[in-house]
Every structure is written in C-alpha cells, then in structure tokens.
Amino acid sequence: MNKVLATSLSMLFLVSGSALAGDATAGKEKAQACAACHGDGSKTLMPYFPRLSGQNEDYLIKVLKDYKSGARNNQIMGPQAVGLSETDIENLAAYFSSQPGLVVKK
C-alpha cells in the first residue's frame, strides 16, 4: 500500500511540476523591458551586462528570486525584480533559456 501511495505522490509532483513550467511566449513579451540593458538576450549592449540567451532555466529563476528578495544585491536588478510576480519570473526564465546560447545543446 505504501508503494502505491509513493508512486501516486511521485506522479502528482511530476504533473504539478510541468504545470508550473514557464510560458516562453509570455516571457518574450515581458522581456522587452530587459532589452534596455541585455539587448536581445544573445548580445548585450554593454560587456558587463550578462548574456541571457541559453542560460539554464532553474538558474535564471533562482537569480531573479534572489534579486527580488534582496538575497542577491544589485542596484539595477533589485528594483527590476521587485515588481516581478512568480509567473513573470518563470516566464522570463522559460523564454531566455529557450533561446540559443553560446554553447550548442544536444
């Protein structure tokens, strides 16, 4: 009985995890504000702004949440991230991670 319950819970977590995945199309729309510093995501306007295209989705989510919470301090990104909802963060991460980066993914 415990094995059945564990399997059911595992399936629930898998389904709910994929249901929470970001929407890259919505992220592209939201990313227009990011272009002022990060360019189109594949090439930045200034060499000290990071390239966002092709970054790992989980990494982008973590960094944006850290900027939002203040755990990661940056005078530019902190105020930008404060206004983002959880959905905005997931959508932005989905968009930028879906773009081609410098490393070719197999």
KOLDRENLUM-632147 format. One record per atom (N, C-alpha, C): residue in three letters; x, y, z. Coordinates in steps of 0.02 Angstrom, whole numbers, padded with zeros to 5 digits, always signed. Example, Ala and Ser with C-alpha at 12.3 -4.5 7.8 and 13.67 -1.06 7.14 Angstrom:
REM residues 2
Ala+00660-00284+00390
Ala+00615-00225+00390
Ala+00660-00165+00390
Ser+00642-00112+00354
Ser+00684-00053+00357
Ser+00645+00002+00394
This chain:
REM residues 106
Met+00041-00060+00000
Met+00000+00000+00000
Met+00043+00063+00000
Asn+00097+00063+00039
Asn+00141+00121+00041
Asn+00174+00134-00026
Lys+00190+00080-00062
Lys+00222+00088-00128
Lys+00173+00122-00177
Val+00110+00103-00174
Val+00059+00134-00217
Val+00052+00208-00201
Leu+00051+00224-00137
Leu+00045+00294-00116
Leu+00106+00334-00138
Ala+00165+00306-00131
Ala+00226+00340-00151
Ala+00227+00352-00226
Thr+00206+00303-00265
Thr+00203+00310-00337
Thr+00152+00364-00357
Ser+00095+00364-00324
Ser+00044+00414-00339
Ser+00069+00484-00323
Leu+00103+00492-00267
Leu+00130+00557-00248
Leu+00184+00579-00297
Ser+00225+00533-00319
Ser+00277+00549-00368
Ser+00247+00575-00432
Met+00194+00541-00455
Met+00160+00562-00516
Met+00128+00631-00507
Leu+00100+00644-00449
Leu+00071+00709-00435
Leu+00122+00764-00439
Phe+00181+00752-00410
Phe+00234+00802-00413
Phe+00258+00813-00484
Leu+00264+00760-00524
Leu+00285+00768-00593
Leu+00235+00809-00633
Val+00171+00794-00624
Val+00119+00831-00660
Val+00117+00903-00638
Ser+00119+00915-00572
Ser+00115+00984-00548
Ser+00177+01023-00567
Gly+00235+00990-00571
Gly+00296+01024-00591
Gly+00292+01047-00663
Ser+00266+01005-00708
Ser+00261+01025-00777
Ser+00206+01077-00786
Ala+00156+01076-00743
Ala+00102+01126-00748
Ala+00128+01195-00727
Leu+00181+01197-00688
Leu+00208+01260-00665
Leu+00262+01288-00711
Ala+00279+01252-00764
Ala+00331+01274-00809
Ala+00312+01341-00839
Gly+00363+01383-00852
Gly+00350+01449-00879
Gly+00327+01447-00951
Asp+00298+01502-00972
Asp+00273+01511-01040
Asp+00322+01557-01077
Ala+00359+01528-01124
Ala+00411+01566-01160
Ala+00381+01622-01201
Thr+00321+01613-01228
Thr+00289+01666-01268
Thr+00273+01726-01224
Ala+00245+01714-01165
Ala+00231+01768-01118
Ala+00296+01799-01094
Gly+00347+01757-01085
Gly+00412+01782-01064
Gly+00444+01828-01115
Lys+00435+01813-01179
Lys+00462+01856-01232
Lys+00432+01925-01228
Glu+00367+01928-01216
Glu+00333+01993-01210
Glu+00360+02032-01150
Lys+00368+01998-01094
Lys+00392+02029-01032
Lys+00466+02049-01039
Ala+00503+02014-01081
Ala+00575+02025-01089
Ala+00591+02091-01125
Gln+00542+02123-01152
Gln+00555+02187-01186
Gln+00588+02237-01139
Ala+00569+02236-01076
Ala+00600+02281-01027
Ala+00673+02263-01015
Cys+00690+02200-01023
Cys+00759+02177-01011
Cys+00806+02201-01066
Ala+00778+02214-01125
Ala+00819+02232-01184
Ala+00857+02297-01174
Ala+00834+02341-01130
Ala+00869+02405-01120
Ala+00942+02394-01099
Cys+00955+02341-01062
Cys+01024+02325-01039
Cys+01051+02262-01072
His+01009+02211-01078
His+01032+02146-01101
His+01025+02137-01176
Gly+01004+02189-01212
Gly+00995+02183-01284
Gly+00941+02131-01299
Asp+00952+02094-01352
Asp+00902+02043-01371
Asp+00912+01978-01333
Gly+00958+01978-01287
Gly+00971+01918-01247
Gly+01030+01879-01271
Ser+01045+01883-01337
Ser+01102+01846-01364
Ser+01164+01890-01368
Lys+01154+01955-01372
Lys+01210+02002-01369
Lys+01188+02061-01327
Thr+01230+02079-01280
Thr+01213+02132-01234
Thr+01237+02199-01260
Leu+01211+02253-01233
Leu+01230+02319-01255
Leu+01296+02341-01225
Met+01312+02315-01166
Met+01375+02331-01132
Met+01407+02265-01111
Pro+01473+02261-01113
Pro+01506+02197-01097
Pro+01496+02174-01025
Tyr+01478+02217-00980
Tyr+01469+02197-00910
Tyr+01398+02175-00895
Phe+01352+02178-00943
Phe+01285+02150-00934
Phe+01286+02078-00959
Pro+01261+02031-00920
Pro+01265+01961-00941
Pro+01221+01944-01000
Arg+01244+01897-01039
Arg+01205+01869-01094
Arg+01154+01822-01063
Leu+01091+01829-01081
Leu+01038+01789-01050
Leu+01017+01729-01092
Ser+01024+01733-01158
Ser+01002+01678-01201
Ser+01041+01615-01186
Gly+01004+01560-01182
Gly+01034+01495-01171
Gly+01053+01480-01100
Gln+01040+01526-01054
Gln+01054+01513-00983
Gln+01006+01459-00958
Asn+01027+01424-00907
Asn+00987+01371-00877
Asn+00925+01402-00845
Glu+00867+01372-00857
Glu+00804+01399-00832
Glu+00802+01403-00756
Asp+00825+01349-00723
Asp+00825+01349-00650
Asp+00871+01403-00622
Tyr+00927+01413-00655
Tyr+00974+01466-00633
Tyr+00941+01534-00638
Leu+00908+01548-00695
Leu+00876+01613-00704
Leu+00821+01624-00652
Ile+00783+01572-00637
Ile+00730+01578-00586
Ile+00762+01595-00519
Lys+00814+01559-00501
Lys+00847+01570-00436
Lys+00874+01641-00431
Val+00909+01663-00483
Val+00940+01729-00481
Val+00887+01784-00476
Leu+00834+01779-00515
Leu+00781+01830-00512
Leu+00747+01830-00444
Lys+00736+01772-00416
Lys+00706+01769-00349
Lys+00753+01799-00297
Asp+00818+01786-00305
Asp+00867+01814-00258
Asp+00870+01890-00264
Tyr+00867+01916-00325
Tyr+00865+01989-00333
Tyr+00802+02017-00301
Lys+00746+01983-00312
Lys+00682+02007-00285
Lys+00682+02008-00209
Ser+00710+01957-00179
Ser+00710+01951-00105
Ser+00764+01994-00073
Gly+00813+02015-00112
Gly+00870+02052-00085
Gly+00928+02007-00064
Ala+00920+01940-00072
Ala+00974+01894-00057
Ala+01034+01906-00102
Arg+01020+01930-00162
Arg+01073+01949-00209
Arg+01064+02024-00221
Asn+01115+02062-00205
Asn+01109+02135-00206
Asn+01138+02164-00270
Asn+01097+02202-00306
Asn+01120+02237-00365
Asn+01075+02299-00373
Gln+01105+02357-00380
Gln+01066+02419-00382
Gln+01021+02424-00443
Ile+01038+02389-00496
Ile+00996+02391-00556
Ile+00944+02335-00554
Met+00966+02274-00542
Met+00921+02217-00547
Met+00873+02212-00488
Gly+00893+02234-00429
Gly+00848+02231-00371
Gly+00781+02264-00384
Pro+00782+02328-00403
Pro+00718+02362-00417
Pro+00680+02332-00476
Gln+00716+02306-00525
Gln+00682+02274-00582
Gln+00645+02211-00560
Ala+00676+02171-00518
Ala+00648+02107-00498
Ala+00592+02114-00447
Val+00592+02167-00407
Val+00541+02176-00355
Val+00471+02175-00385
Gly+00462+02202-00443
Gly+00396+02206-00475
Gly+00375+02143-00512
Leu+00418+02092-00513
Leu+00402+02031-00550
Leu+00362+01982-00505
Ser+00311+01954-00534
Ser+00273+01901-00499
Ser+00310+01835-00509
Glu+00289+01785-00472
Glu+00316+01717-00480
Glu+00308+01694-00553
Thr+00250+01707-00581
Thr+00236+01688-00650
Thr+00281+01725-00698
Asp+00291+01791-00687
Asp+00336+01830-00729
Asp+00406+01799-00730
Ile+00430+01782-00671
Ile+00497+01753-00664
Ile+00502+01687-00703
Glu+00453+01644-00694
Glu+00453+01580-00730
Glu+00449+01591-00806
Asn+00408+01639-00828
Asn+00401+01652-00899
Asn+00465+01681-00929
Leu+00496+01727-00894
Leu+00560+01755-00918
Leu+00613+01701-00922
Ala+00617+01659-00872
Ala+00666+01605-00872
Ala+00653+01556-00929
Ala+00590+01541-00941
Ala+00572+01496-00996
Ala+00592+01527-01063
Tyr+00580+01591-01071
Tyr+00597+01624-01134
Tyr+00672+01625-01146
Phe+00710+01652-01099
Phe+00782+01658-01110
Phe+00816+01590-01115
Ser+00794+01541-01077
Ser+00825+01475-01081
Ser+00809+01440-01147
Ser+00755+01459-01179
Ser+00736+01428-01243
Ser+00773+01458-01302
Gln+00808+01514-01291
Gln+00844+01547-01344
Gln+00913+01515-01353
Pro+00941+01517-01414
Pro+01007+01488-01424
Pro+01060+01527-01384
Gly+01104+01491-01353
Gly+01159+01521-01316
Gly+01224+01513-01353
Leu+01278+01522-01318
Leu+01344+01515-01348
Leu+01363+01441-01356
Val+01336+01399-01313
Val+01352+01328-01315
Val+01295+01292-01350
Val+01312+01249-01397
Val+01261+01212-01433
Val+01237+01155-01389
Lys+01170+01153-01378
Lys+01141+01100-01337
Lys+01126+01040-01381
Lys+01139+00980-01354
Lys+01124+00919-01393
Lys+01058+00891-01372
